[in-house]
Amino acid sequence: MRAVPVWAVATAAAAPVLLVTGWTVAGARQPPGYDPVRDTLSELASPGATDRWIMSGCLVLLGCCYLATAAVLHAAGLPARFLLGVGGAATVALIAVPRPPVGGSPAHGTVATVAVLALVFWPAGTALGLPRAAVHAAPPWAFRRPVALTATALLLVLFGWFVAEVTDGSRTGLAERVTAVAVALWPLLAVLSARRAHRRWSAGPPPPTRPVSPGRPAAGG
C-alpha cells in the first residue's frame, strides 16, 4: 500500500474551502438581484457576472485539487481514480464553456453533468477494483464496499434534489451548493482514511504474546 503524501491532505482540504470562498466572495460582488438560494454557481462565472474571474479561478483550482488527489490516491483503485480525474478535468473544462448570461448552453450543461456524475460515482468505483494489496488486508474504511456504495447513494440523492430544483423549483442555488460541498468533502475523507490505513499497515501486526506455562511464573513476576 503506497503512502499518501502530506500535501495531498492539504490539496483535498482546499477543495471545499475553495468552493465556499469562491461563491461567498463572488456572490458579494454581484448586483443586489443575485440570490444564492435561487441562482447557481455557474452564473457567478458567466460572462455577464461581475468579477467572474473569482469563481472561474476557484473552479480551475477546484478541478486541479481533484486531479491531484486522483494522481496519488492509489489505495482507491484505478476505476475510482479515473472517475475522480474525469470529474476534475470536467470541472476545469467548465471555464471553456461558460453559461451564457441569458438562456442555457447545451455544451455547458453536458460538461457540468459529466463533472457531477463522475464525482458522484467515484466513491463506488472503489468497490469495482481495489489494488491487489487491499485484497489481503483490510482496505481503508472509506473504500470498503458498504461505505463506498452508501456515499455514492447519498450523493445521488443530493444530485437528484438539484435536478428537481432545476426542473421546477426555487432553491436551485441552495441544492447545488449543498451537493457541491458534499462532493468536495469525500476526497478529503478518502485521503485521511488512506493515510490512516497506511500507518496501520506500516506498523505491522502486534507481536504475539507467549502463553505462560502452568506452574512457571510469568516474566517479571
C-alpha positions as CSV (number, residue, x, y, z in Angstrom):
1,M,0.0,0.0,0.0
2,R,1.6,3.3,-1.1
3,A,1.7,6.2,1.2
4,V,-0.4,9.3,0.5
5,P,1.8,12.4,0.8
6,V,1.1,15.0,3.3
7,W,0.5,17.6,0.7
8,A,-2.4,15.6,-0.6
9,V,-4.3,16.3,2.6
10,A,-3.9,20.0,2.1
11,T,-4.9,19.7,-1.5
12,A,-8.0,17.7,-0.7
13,A,-8.9,20.0,2.2
14,A,-8.6,23.0,-0.1
15,A,-11.4,21.8,-2.4
16,P,-14.4,22.6,-0.1
17,V,-12.6,25.8,1.1
18,L,-12.3,27.0,-2.5
19,L,-15.9,26.3,-3.2
20,V,-17.3,28.2,-0.2
21,T,-14.8,31.1,-0.5
22,G,-15.4,31.4,-4.2
23,W,-19.2,31.6,-4.1
24,T,-19.1,33.8,-1.0
25,V,-16.7,36.4,-2.4
26,A,-18.0,36.3,-5.9
27,G,-21.6,36.5,-4.7
28,A,-20.8,39.6,-2.7
29,R,-19.6,41.3,-5.9
30,Q,-22.9,40.7,-7.7
31,P,-25.7,43.3,-8.0
32,P,-28.5,43.1,-5.4
33,G,-30.7,40.9,-7.6
34,Y,-28.4,37.9,-7.2
35,D,-29.9,35.3,-4.8
36,P,-27.6,32.4,-3.6
37,V,-30.6,30.3,-2.7
38,R,-32.1,30.6,-6.2
39,D,-29.2,31.3,-8.5
40,T,-26.4,28.8,-9.5
41,L,-22.7,28.9,-9.2
42,S,-22.4,28.9,-13.0
43,E,-23.9,32.4,-13.0
44,L,-21.0,33.7,-10.9
45,A,-18.6,32.5,-13.6
46,S,-20.7,33.5,-16.6
47,P,-19.6,36.4,-19.0
48,G,-22.3,38.6,-17.6
49,A,-21.2,38.3,-13.9
50,T,-19.3,41.0,-12.0
51,D,-15.7,39.9,-11.5
52,R,-16.3,36.5,-13.0
53,W,-12.6,35.6,-12.6
54,I,-13.2,35.0,-8.9
55,M,-15.5,32.0,-9.4
56,S,-13.7,30.9,-12.6
57,G,-10.4,30.8,-10.8
58,C,-11.8,28.9,-7.9
59,L,-13.3,26.3,-10.3
60,V,-10.0,25.8,-12.0
61,L,-8.2,25.3,-8.7
62,L,-11.0,23.0,-7.5
63,G,-10.6,20.8,-10.6
64,C,-6.8,20.7,-10.1
65,C,-7.4,19.6,-6.5
66,Y,-9.5,16.7,-7.7
67,L,-6.8,15.8,-10.3
68,A,-4.0,15.9,-7.8
69,T,-5.9,13.7,-5.4
70,A,-6.7,11.2,-8.1
71,A,-3.0,11.0,-9.0
72,V,-1.8,9.9,-5.6
73,L,-4.7,8.1,-4.1
74,H,-3.5,4.6,-5.2
75,A,-5.4,2.8,-2.4
76,A,-8.7,3.7,-4.1
77,G,-8.1,1.6,-7.2
78,L,-7.9,2.6,-10.8
79,P,-11.7,2.8,-11.6
80,A,-12.3,5.3,-8.7
81,R,-9.2,7.3,-9.5
82,F,-10.2,7.5,-13.2
83,L,-13.7,8.8,-12.3
84,L,-12.2,11.4,-9.9
85,G,-9.8,12.5,-12.5
86,V,-12.6,12.9,-15.1
87,G,-14.6,14.9,-12.6
88,G,-11.6,17.2,-12.0
89,A,-10.9,17.6,-15.7
90,A,-14.5,18.4,-16.5
91,T,-14.6,20.9,-13.6
92,V,-11.7,22.8,-15.2
93,A,-13.3,22.5,-18.7
94,L,-16.4,24.4,-17.4
95,I,-14.4,27.6,-17.8
96,A,-14.0,26.9,-21.6
97,V,-17.8,26.6,-22.0
98,P,-19.3,29.1,-19.5
99,R,-23.0,29.5,-19.1
100,P,-24.3,32.5,-21.2
101,P,-25.8,35.5,-19.5
102,V,-29.2,34.7,-20.9
103,G,-30.6,31.2,-21.7
104,G,-28.9,27.9,-21.4
105,S,-26.0,26.2,-23.1
106,P,-26.0,22.5,-24.2
107,A,-22.2,22.4,-24.0
108,H,-22.1,23.8,-20.5
109,G,-24.9,21.5,-19.4
110,T,-23.1,18.5,-20.8
111,V,-19.7,19.3,-19.2
112,A,-21.3,20.1,-15.9
113,T,-23.3,16.8,-15.9
114,V,-20.2,14.8,-16.7
115,A,-18.3,16.5,-13.8
116,V,-21.0,16.0,-11.3
117,L,-21.8,12.4,-12.2
118,A,-18.1,11.4,-12.2
119,L,-17.6,12.9,-8.8
120,V,-20.8,11.3,-7.5
121,F,-19.9,7.8,-8.7
122,W,-16.2,7.8,-7.9
123,P,-16.7,6.5,-4.3
124,A,-18.5,3.5,-5.7
125,G,-15.6,2.9,-8.1
126,T,-13.5,1.6,-5.2
127,A,-15.9,-1.4,-5.0
128,L,-15.1,-2.3,-8.6
129,G,-11.4,-2.7,-8.4
130,L,-9.2,-2.2,-5.3
131,P,-5.4,-2.8,-5.6
132,R,-4.2,-6.4,-5.1
133,A,-2.7,-5.4,-1.7
134,A,-6.2,-4.5,-0.4
135,V,-7.4,-8.0,-1.1
136,H,-5.1,-9.4,1.5
137,A,-5.5,-6.6,4.0
138,A,-8.4,-4.6,5.3
139,P,-8.9,-1.6,2.9
140,P,-9.2,1.9,4.2
141,W,-12.7,2.4,5.7
142,A,-13.7,4.9,3.1
143,F,-13.0,2.3,0.4
144,R,-15.0,-0.6,1.9
145,R,-17.8,-1.6,-0.2
146,P,-20.7,-0.8,2.1
147,V,-19.2,2.6,2.9
148,A,-18.3,3.5,-0.7
149,L,-21.7,2.5,-2.0
150,T,-23.5,4.4,0.7
151,A,-21.5,7.5,-0.1
152,T,-22.4,7.3,-3.7
153,A,-26.1,6.7,-2.8
154,L,-26.2,9.8,-0.6
155,L,-24.5,11.9,-3.3
156,L,-27.0,10.6,-5.8
157,V,-29.9,11.7,-3.6
158,L,-28.4,15.2,-3.4
159,F,-27.9,15.3,-7.1
160,G,-31.5,14.3,-7.6
161,W,-32.6,17.1,-5.4
162,F,-30.6,19.5,-7.5
163,V,-32.1,18.2,-10.7
164,A,-35.6,18.5,-9.3
165,E,-34.9,22.1,-8.3
166,V,-33.5,22.9,-11.8
167,T,-36.6,21.4,-13.4
168,D,-39.2,23.1,-11.2
169,G,-38.0,24.7,-8.0
170,S,-36.9,28.0,-6.4
171,R,-33.9,26.7,-4.4
172,T,-31.6,25.6,-7.3
173,G,-28.6,27.5,-5.8
174,L,-29.0,26.0,-2.4
175,A,-29.3,22.5,-3.8
176,E,-26.3,23.0,-6.0
177,R,-24.2,24.4,-3.1
178,V,-25.1,21.5,-0.7
179,T,-24.3,18.9,-3.4
180,A,-21.0,20.6,-4.4
181,V,-19.8,20.7,-0.8
182,A,-20.7,17.1,-0.1
183,V,-18.9,16.0,-3.3
184,A,-15.9,18.1,-2.4
185,L,-15.7,16.6,1.2
186,W,-15.5,13.0,0.2
187,P,-11.9,13.1,-1.4
188,L,-10.7,14.6,1.9
189,L,-12.3,11.8,3.9
190,A,-10.8,9.3,1.5
191,V,-7.3,10.7,1.8
192,L,-7.4,10.8,5.6
193,S,-8.7,7.2,5.5
194,A,-5.9,6.0,3.2
195,R,-3.2,7.7,5.3
196,R,-4.6,6.1,8.5
197,A,-4.7,2.7,6.8
198,H,-1.1,3.1,5.6
199,R,0.1,4.0,9.1
200,R,-1.6,0.9,10.5
201,W,-0.2,-1.3,7.6
202,S,3.4,0.1,8.1
203,A,3.3,-0.6,11.8
204,G,2.5,-4.3,11.1
205,P,0.6,-6.7,13.4
206,P,1.4,-6.6,17.1
207,P,3.9,-9.3,18.2
208,P,2.2,-12.5,19.5
209,T,2.2,-13.0,23.3
210,R,3.8,-16.2,24.6
211,P,1.5,-18.2,26.8
212,V,2.7,-18.8,30.3
213,S,3.2,-22.5,31.1
214,P,1.4,-23.8,34.2
215,G,3.5,-23.6,37.3
216,R,6.0,-21.3,35.7
217,P,5.9,-17.7,36.8
218,A,5.5,-15.1,34.2
219,A,8.5,-12.9,33.3
220,G,8.9,-10.2,35.9
221,G,6.6,-11.9,38.3
